[in-house]
Amino acid sequence: MTKFSDLKLDPKVLQAIAEAGYETPTPIQSGAIPPALEGRDVLGIAQTGTGKTASFTLPMITLLGRGRARARMPRSLVLCPTRELAAQVAENFDIYANCSIISNAASSC
């Protein structure tokens, strides 16, 4: 069985995952995180509640943490079809990035 530590995520992301109470990745996370960390395009389809948000936010936070923040400029954009989903993604992003210096500027405009 795969562990989050096997997925080559940033140690600060792994700490945040542990603090959130997650122990093992779901199948969508195990399948999507490695190619996302390699910079490859990923298309994932899975049921509600299977961890799709973590599948793209965990590698995003890891990759953003490796780069240099220039004048706190935006370096990523997540588009969501509804305000509710945008709020959920922002909430999860905050949980997964709480041990790093990465932040979000969620807006429901």
Residue pairs with C-beta under 8 A, 6 or more apart in sequence:
1 24
2 24
2 25
2 30
3 23
3 24
3 25
4 14
4 17
4 18
4 22
4 23
4 24
4 25
5 14
7 25
7 29
7 30
7 33
7 34
7 37
7 58
8 34
8 37
8 62
9 17
9 33
9 37
9 58
9 59
9 62
10 61
10 62
10 65
10 66
10 100
12 65
12 99
12 100
13 58
13 61
13 62
13 65
13 96
13 97
13 99
13 100
15 99
16 95
16 96
16 97
16 98
16 99
16 100
17 58
17 96
19 98
19 99
20 95
20 96
22 54
25 33
25 51
25 54
26 46
26 50
26 51
27 46
27 50
28 44
28 46
28 50
28 51
28 52
28 55
29 51
29 54
29 55
29 58
31 44
32 42
32 44
32 55
32 56
32 59
33 55
33 58
33 59
35 42
36 42
36 55
36 56
36 59
36 60
37 59
37 62
37 63
39 63
42 55
42 56
44 52
44 55
44 56
46 52
53 88
53 89
53 92
54 92
54 96
56 78
57 89
57 92
57 93
57 96
57 97
58 96
60 76
61 93
61 96
61 97
61 100
61 102
64 75
64 76
64 102
65 100
65 101
65 102
67 75
69 75
69 101
74 105
78 86
78 89
78 93
80 86
80 89
83 108
86 106
86 108
87 106
87 108
89 106
90 104
90 106
93 104
93 106
94 104
97 103
97 104
